[in-house]
């Protein structure tokens, strides 16, 4: 008789102690569970306008035969297109299956057991999660006025700190570090650690003091910049992201990168999206402006506090538990992100969709808010 499987011995303690992320169920199953005919997903900051027209053409005209062969193992052509855009060499870019995979490449390249990373306590948590289940310690610095605390992060660095992760603009608060603040951080780090800028929402930024990361890359060899095609470019279902950095730094990352992880459809669609000439991004930004204004005014009338800065999302502080609000909104066909897991209990994050969808959401929220939370409507 075979001995029982001893998982406690076989699985490292830092893996056993990690609670796995559980994605939401498919739309059809959620509609059945909550008895709604349609579900508006306002929880993942997706772009409801869909991909740019050139990418749509590629996807609609796809020859099925293309999927019978392996894709470019290192996304050679796409890296060339991105190199032109960033004015760097092709070898300074690594493509990943979504930015999540790229985060994993960086942690594997630079961190070992006993090392640590530094990031914020209330930010996009994937770097924290990957560190934890890799046996690397995440040092979480509290936000200061909903912004990354530059001094706090620099002070947390020690001899075992390998990477600082900065989400700019920050998800979920939408705040950003300015050019001067980021330059100050890089000067104070002084090459002691890798500094990662996660710019997943950079395409939504229209403020003059937002850092030009291409310029910063020329001056700081320890800087890495992440971008994604999932948000503004609306290719979330194809899972494609990338990093840009100095040649030596990227060479180290490439040693941990997984070849052939980017499917051929994602590569073709991403290259096509880059040919849009700004039409898609302008339309996306206009939609976000209109919807942010619409929701902000409505939340003032409903006496609901908000955190609303940059990106295609905003936060709402509801007079009830965030998970309870999530369930009640689901019963009305609107899915938001409950923020307790982001260490924002009582808040929900709302992805900004089209004005018509936002109007429906405002109506649904008005139905579930207690009467005491409402203020008088102007006559």
C-alpha positions in Angstrom: 0.0 0.0 0.0 1.3 3.4 -1.0 2.1 6.0 1.7 -0.2 9.0 2.0 0.9 12.1 0.1 2.7 14.4 2.5 1.9 17.8 1.0 3.2 19.7 4.1 6.6 18.3 3.4 6.5 18.7 -0.3 5.0 22.1 -0.6 7.0 25.1 0.7 5.5 26.9 3.7 5.3 30.2 1.9 3.1 28.5 -0.8 0.9 26.6 1.7 0.3 29.8 3.6 -0.8 31.8 0.5 -4.5 32.1 -0.2 -5.1 31.6 -3.9 -6.9 34.2 -6.0 -10.3 33.1 -7.1 -11.5 34.8 -10.3 -15.2 35.6 -10.9 -17.4 33.0 -12.6 -18.3 33.5 -16.3 -21.0 36.0 -17.2 -23.6 33.3 -18.1 -23.2 31.6 -14.7 -23.4 34.9 -12.9 -26.5 36.0 -14.8 -28.1 32.6 -13.8 -27.1 33.0 -10.1 -28.3 36.6 -9.8 -31.3 36.1 -12.1 -30.4 39.0 -14.4 -30.6 39.0 -18.3 -27.4 40.9 -18.7 -24.3 41.8 -16.6 -22.3 45.0 -17.0 -18.8 44.2 -15.8 -17.6 47.4 -14.2 -15.0 45.6 -12.0 -11.9 45.1 -14.2 -11.3 48.6 -15.8 -11.9 47.2 -19.3 -12.5 49.5 -22.3 -16.1 49.1 -23.5 -15.3 50.7 -26.9 -13.4 47.6 -27.9 -10.1 47.4 -29.8 -8.9 50.1 -32.2 -10.1 49.7 -35.8 -6.8 48.3 -37.2 -6.9 45.6 -34.6 -10.5 44.8 -35.3 -9.6 44.3 -39.0 -6.8 41.9 -38.1 -9.1 39.9 -35.8 -12.1 39.8 -38.2 -9.9 38.7 -41.1 -7.9 36.1 -39.2 -7.0 33.1 -41.2 -7.6 30.0 -39.0 -4.6 28.3 -40.5 -2.4 30.8 -38.6 -3.0 29.0 -35.3 -1.6 25.7 -36.5 1.9 27.0 -36.2 3.8 28.3 -33.2 4.0 32.0 -32.8 7.2 34.0 -32.7 8.8 32.7 -29.5 10.0 36.2 -28.4 7.4 38.4 -30.2 10.2 39.6 -32.5 8.1 41.8 -34.8 6.0 43.4 -32.0 9.2 44.2 -30.1 10.4 45.9 -33.2 7.3 48.1 -33.4 7.5 49.0 -29.7 11.2 49.7 -30.0 10.4 52.3 -32.7 7.7 53.8 -30.5 10.0 54.0 -27.4 13.1 54.9 -29.4 15.1 52.0 -27.9 16.6 48.8 -29.3 14.5 45.7 -29.7 16.5 43.9 -27.1 15.4 46.4 -24.4 11.9 45.0 -24.5 10.3 41.8 -23.1 6.7 40.8 -23.9 4.6 38.8 -21.5 1.3 37.1 -21.3 -0.3 40.1 -19.6 1.6 42.5 -17.3 1.2 39.9 -14.5 3.6 37.5 -16.2 6.1 40.4 -16.7 5.9 41.1 -13.0 6.8 37.5 -12.4 9.8 37.7 -14.7 11.2 40.6 -12.8 10.8 39.1 -9.4 12.3 35.8 -10.6 15.2 37.6 -12.2 16.3 39.7 -9.2 14.9 38.1 -6.0 15.8 35.1 -4.0 14.8 33.6 -0.7 15.3 36.1 2.0 15.1 39.1 -0.3 12.4 41.7 -0.2 10.5 44.1 -2.5 9.0 47.5 -1.5 5.6 48.7 -2.7 2.5 50.4 -1.3 0.0 48.8 1.0 -3.1 49.8 -1.1 -2.1 49.3 -4.7 -2.3 46.7 -7.5 -1.4 43.6 -5.5 0.0 41.2 -8.0 3.7 42.1 -7.2 2.9 41.5 -3.5 1.2 38.1 -4.3 4.0 36.9 -6.6 6.6 37.9 -4.0 4.7 36.0 -1.2 4.4 32.7 -3.0 8.0 33.0 -4.2 9.3 33.2 -0.7 10.2 36.9 -1.1 9.0 39.4 1.6 6.8 42.3 0.4 7.4 45.5 2.4 4.1 47.5 2.2 4.4 51.2 2.8 1.1 53.0 3.6 -0.2 55.5 1.1 0.1 59.1 2.1 -3.0 61.1 1.1 -3.8 58.2 -1.3 -0.4 58.6 -3.0 2.8 56.6 -3.0 5.0 57.8 -0.2 8.5 58.4 -1.7 10.3 59.0 1.6 8.6 55.9 3.2 9.7 53.7 0.3 13.3 54.9 0.2 13.5 54.5 4.0 12.4 50.9 3.8 15.3 49.9 1.5 17.9 47.6 3.1 20.7 45.4 1.7 18.1 42.7 0.8 15.8 45.0 -1.1 15.9 44.1 -4.8 12.9 45.9 -6.4 10.6 48.8 -5.7 7.2 48.6 -7.4 5.3 51.8 -8.2 1.9 51.8 -9.9 1.7 55.2 -11.7 -1.1 56.3 -11.8 -2.0 54.1 -8.8 -4.7 51.5 -9.1 -7.2 52.0 -7.3 -6.8 55.6 -6.1 -5.8 57.1 -9.5 -3.2 59.4 -7.9 0.2 59.8 -9.6 3.8 60.6 -8.8 5.0 63.7 -10.7 8.1 64.0 -12.8 9.9 65.8 -9.9 8.8 63.3 -7.3 9.8 60.3 -9.4 13.2 61.9 -10.2 13.7 62.5 -6.5 12.9 58.8 -5.7 15.3 57.5 -8.4 18.1 59.8 -7.2 17.6 58.7 -3.6 17.5 55.0 -4.5 20.8 55.6 -6.3 21.0 52.2 -8.0 20.6 50.2 -4.8 17.5 48.5 -6.2 15.5 48.1 -9.4 12.7 50.6 -9.7 9.6 49.4 -11.6 7.0 51.8 -12.9 3.8 50.0 -13.6 2.1 52.3 -16.2 -0.9 50.2 -17.0 -3.1 53.4 -17.2 -0.5 55.8 -18.7 -2.6 56.2 -21.9 -5.3 57.9 -19.8 -2.9 60.5 -18.4 -3.4 64.1 -19.7 -1.7 66.1 -16.9 1.5 68.1 -17.6 3.5 66.8 -14.6 3.1 63.1 -15.5 6.6 61.6 -16.0 7.9 60.8 -19.4 9.3 57.4 -18.7 11.1 57.3 -22.0 13.3 60.2 -20.9 13.8 58.7 -17.5 15.0 55.4 -19.0 17.9 57.3 -20.6 19.1 58.6 -17.3 18.4 55.7 -14.9 19.8 52.2 -15.8 17.9 50.7 -12.8 14.5 51.7 -14.1 12.0 49.3 -15.7 8.6 50.4 -17.2 5.6 48.2 -17.6 2.8 48.8 -20.1 -0.2 46.7 -21.1 -2.6 46.3 -24.1 -5.4 45.3 -21.7 -6.7 48.7 -20.6 -6.9 51.6 -23.0 -6.1 49.4 -26.0 -9.0 47.0 -25.1 -7.1 43.7 -25.8 -7.6 42.3 -22.2 -8.9 39.0 -23.6 -5.7 38.4 -25.5 -3.4 39.0 -22.4 -0.4 40.9 -23.6 1.9 43.3 -21.7 5.5 44.3 -21.9 8.4 45.9 -20.1 11.1 48.4 -21.3 14.4 49.0 -19.7 18.2 49.2 -20.1 19.9 46.6 -22.1 21.8 44.9 -19.3 18.8 44.9 -17.0 16.5 43.5 -19.6 19.1 40.8 -20.5 18.8 39.6 -16.9 15.0 39.6 -17.1 15.0 37.7 -20.4 16.7 34.8 -18.7 13.6 34.1 -16.7 11.1 34.9 -19.5 9.0 32.1 -20.9 9.4 31.7 -24.7 6.3 31.1 -26.8 3.9 32.4 -24.1 2.4 35.1 -26.3 -0.1 33.6 -28.8 0.0 34.6 -32.5 -3.4 36.4 -32.4 -2.3 38.6 -29.5 0.9 39.6 -31.3 -0.9 40.4 -34.5 -3.6 42.4 -32.8 -1.2 44.4 -30.7 0.9 45.4 -33.7 -2.2 46.5 -35.5 -3.4 48.5 -32.5 -0.2 50.6 -32.6 -1.2 51.8 -36.1 -4.3 53.6 -34.8 -2.7 57.1 -34.9 -4.5 58.3 -31.8 -8.1 58.0 -33.0 -9.0 55.2 -30.5 -7.2 56.8 -27.6 -9.0 60.1 -28.1 -12.4 58.5 -28.2 -11.5 56.5 -25.1 -10.4 59.5 -23.2 -13.6 61.5 -24.2 -15.8 58.6 -23.0 -13.9 58.6 -19.6 -14.2 62.3 -19.2 -18.0 62.3 -19.9 -18.6 59.3 -17.6 -16.4 60.6 -14.8 -18.3 63.9 -14.8 -21.7 62.2 -14.9 -20.9 59.9 -12.0 -19.2 62.6 -9.9 -22.2 64.8 -10.1 -24.6 62.0 -9.2 -22.5 60.9 -6.3 -22.5 64.4 -4.9 -26.3 64.4 -5.1 -26.4 61.0 -3.4 -23.9 62.1 -0.7 -21.5 59.4 -1.7 -17.7 60.2 -1.1 -15.5 59.5 -4.0 -11.8 59.2 -4.9 -11.5 60.2 -8.5 -8.3 61.3 -10.2 -6.8 59.5 -13.2 -7.3 56.2 -15.1 -10.7 54.8 -16.3 -12.0 54.2 -12.8 -13.1 55.8 -9.5 -13.8 54.8 -6.0 -17.0 55.1 -4.1 -17.4 55.0 -0.3 -20.8 53.4 0.4 -22.8 53.5 3.7 -22.8 49.7 3.8 -20.3 46.8 3.5 -18.6 46.6 0.1 -19.4 42.9 -0.3 -23.1 43.6 0.5 -23.2 46.4 -2.0 -21.5 44.2 -4.6 -24.2 41.6 -4.2 -27.1 44.0 -4.3 -25.7 45.7 -7.5 -25.2 42.2 -9.0 -28.9 41.6 -8.6 -29.5 44.7 -10.8 -27.0 43.6 -13.4 -23.9 45.7 -12.4 -20.6 44.2 -11.2 -18.2 46.5 -9.3 -15.1 45.6 -7.4 -15.4 45.3 -3.7 -12.3 46.8 -2.2 -11.8 45.0 1.1 -9.1 42.9 -0.6 -7.3 46.2 -1.5 -7.5 47.2 2.2 -10.2 49.7 1.4 -13.1 48.2 3.4 -16.5 49.9 2.6 -15.3 51.1 -0.8 -16.0 49.8 -4.2 -14.1 50.6 -7.4 -16.2 51.5 -10.4 -14.8 51.1 -14.0 -15.9 54.0 -16.1 -17.9 52.8 -19.1 -20.2 54.6 -21.6 -22.4 57.3 -20.3 -25.5 55.2 -21.0 -24.2 52.3 -18.8 -23.1 54.8 -16.1 -26.7 56.2 -16.1 -28.0 52.7 -15.5 -25.5 52.1 -12.7 -26.5 55.4 -11.0 -30.1 54.3 -11.1 -29.2 50.9 -9.6 -27.1 52.4 -6.9 -29.8 54.9 -6.0 -32.2 52.0 -5.4 -29.9 50.3 -2.9 -28.6 53.3 -0.9 -30.4 53.8 2.4 -32.7 56.8 2.5 -30.5 58.5 5.1 -27.6 58.7 2.6 -29.5 60.9 0.2 -29.6 64.6 0.0 -32.4 66.7 -1.3 -32.6 67.1 -5.1 -32.5 70.7 -6.4 -36.0 72.0 -7.2 
